[in-house]
Amino acid sequence: MEIVARIESCLEDAIDRATAEQCPPLLAQAVRHAVFPGGARVRPQLCLSVAAACSATDEQIPDAVACAIEMMHCASLVHDDLPCFDDADLRRGKETVHTRFGEPIAVLVGDALIVEAFNTVSLACAHKPERIAPLLSCISRSVGMSGGIIAGQAWESERDVDVHEYHRAKTGSLFVGAVVSGAIATGANPEPWRPLGQKIGEAYQLADDLLDAAGTQAECGKPVAQDSSHDRPSAVARLGIEGTMKLLRQTVGEAVACIPDCEGAEDLRDLIAAQATRLVPAKLAKAAA
């Protein structure tokens, strides 16, 4: 089964399990709206690619971990779109959860996806309980208040913002979590993989800044010019379009150089290159060609 199909199948199973029986119907509908159809599923693809590179022999745990990473990402998007933050009405080319279902349900959707992410990992590790603690700890750090997504969101409420820390937390942390947890899921040493996650996170943030500044709503599937309208730190504001493009190319190269020596190195290089290309606004990619 292809990697994206594996991700979708695992997500379907997890959401079906979570929304069965006693789940209130509106909440169940809103959760599915938040998860399906998804975006590019970049983070779970990285998770499974690293697991494969570590010679995974059992797909059950890596699949569950990749699914959990994506649920955490979806939860962060639901909360990020709320009126108290971005007040966005479009995500992935459709209505945001709070726009369609209301703010109370949107808050609960984000919370529910976080809980179900941990539940999914725990259930999959029943036959290898020694992996539960390191996996849950890794995922928790990537979304938590000390350097995780929550910290990244909280930086937006601070008067003095450490831009590097802000980007590393809000965007980079879940990429690190995806890569590192992919190794942990197989029982491999995760530390050689951490620099790769960090560099991919940096590259993704640069590409996101470019999309927000020079992309279209159709390309992004969400409103653009959010950084300028909310007065947020941005590489484009600091370096300009050309400077940000140059730094993105450099960072992608550094990410590729961070891939440990392994059987799946070539597949990982292709995945990173493809995602870096996909994220650059069409008019900039054409100009650079």
Residue, then its C-alpha position, 0 to 999 in steps of 0.5 A: m500500500e502506498i504511503v499516503a494510502r496507509i496514512e488515510s487508512c489509519l486516520e479513517d480507522a482512528i476517527d471511526r473508532a473515536t466517533a463511534e457509539q456515544c460521541p455526539p453527532l455534531l462533534a463527530q461530524a466536525v472532527r471528520h471535517a477537520v481531518f478529511p480531506g486533508g492536506a499533503r500529509v507531509r508530517p506523517q509521510l516523513c514519519l513513515s519514511v524515517a521508519a522505513a529508512c530504519s528498516a521497520t518490520d512492523e507497520q502497526i506502530p509507525d502507522a499509528v504514530a504517523c496518524a497521531i502526528e497528523m491528528m496533532h497537526c489538524a488539532s493545531l490548525v483548528h485552534d489556530d483558525l479560531p477568532c481569538f487567534d487568526d479568525a480565519d474562515l478558510r482552511r484547506g480550501k473549505e470552511t474552517v471548523h468554527t465557521r461551519f460548526g461554531e466556536p465551542i465545537a471547534v475548541l472541542v474538536g481540537d481537544a478531542l484530536i489531541v486526546e485521540a492521538f495519544n490513544t491511537v499510539s497507546l493502542a498500537c503499542a500494546h504488543k510492545p509496551e516499552r515504546i509507549a513512554p518514549l513515543l508519548s514523551c516525544i509527541s508531547r514535547s512537539v506540541g507542548m508548552s516548552g518548545g512545542i506548538i503551544a509555546g509557538q502559539a503563546w509567543e504571539s501574545e508576548r510583547d518581545v518575541d524571539v523570532h527563531e524560538y517562535h518559528r522553531a516552536k510553532t512550525g518546526s517542533l512537529f517536524v522534529g516530532a514526526v522524524v524522531s518518533g518515526a525512528i522511535a516507532t521502530g526501536a531505532n536510536p532517534e538522535p541521529w534523525r533530530p537534525l533532519g527534523q529541525k532543518i525540515g521545520e526551518a525550510y517549511q517555515l520559510a516556504d510558508d512565509l513565502l506563500d503568505a507573502a506572495g502566494t494566492q488563496a487558491e494555492c494556500g487553501k487559506p487566507v494570505a497576508q496573515d503575517s502582515s495583517h497580524d504583525r507577525p515575524s516573517a522571513v520575508a519581512r526581514l530578508g525580502i522575497e529574494g533573500t527568503m528564496k535563497l535561504l530556503r534553497q540553502t536550508v533544503g540543501e542542509a536538510v538533505a545533508c542531514i539524512p543519516d546513511c540508510e537504505g531509504a536515504e534516496d526516498l527521503r531526499d526525493l520527498i524533501a525536494a518534492q515538498a520544497t518545490r510544492l510549497v513555493p508560490a507558482k509565480l516565484a517558482k516560474a521566475a526561478a526556473 
